């Protein structure tokens, strides 16, 4: 999470989907499943709310299916997630379910 949103690099990747959609006669992107794995320093529901809203709006617009979400709060520095084994396990379970 970067300033209560997705990273600029990820936003650029999503923006490029516009060019993909323009290739087809119906101007639609291929339908995909998506997951959201979000690490952040903050660990409250309010902290993740802006990203949750963006993710939902993006999937609604693209017609993609939400295959799961893992919010990993309380992680500021590299390696902090090691102190949150429940977050790693949630991500592992989501990956195994795909």
URLIN-V966046 format. One record per residue. RES is the residue in one letter. PSI is psi in radians with two decimals (NA if undefined). Layout:
RES_PSI, RES_PSI
This chain:
X_2.35, X_1.95, X_0.91, X_0.57, X_-3.06, X_2.89, X_2.74, X_-0.63, X_-0.74, X_-0.67, X_-0.72, X_-0.70, X_-0.77, X_-0.69, X_-0.55, X_-0.32, X_-0.40, X_-0.75, X_-0.64, X_-0.77, X_-0.61, X_-0.19, X_-0.50, X_2.70, X_-0.44, X_0.03, X_0.69, X_2.55, X_2.69, X_2.47, X_2.28, X_2.86, X_2.62, X_2.61, X_2.67, X_2.03, X_1.94, X_2.05, X_2.50, X_2.80, X_-0.81, X_2.68, X_0.47, X_2.82, X_-0.70, X_-0.59, X_-0.73, X_-0.15, X_-0.78, X_-0.68, X_-0.70, X_-0.78, X_-0.74, X_-0.79, X_-0.82, X_-0.79, X_-0.73, X_-0.83, X_-0.68, X_-0.77, X_-0.69, X_-0.29, X_0.39, X_2.77, X_2.32, X_2.06, X_0.00, X_2.77, X_2.40, X_2.05, X_2.22, X_1.49, X_2.85, X_0.41, X_1.81, X_-0.92, X_2.75, X_2.31, X_-0.21, X_-0.51, X_-0.34, X_-0.44, X_0.02, X_1.19, X_-0.44, X_-0.55, X_-0.74, X_-0.68, X_-0.69, X_-0.72, X_-0.71, X_-0.77, X_-0.70, X_-0.80, X_-0.70, X_-0.50, X_-0.21, X_NA
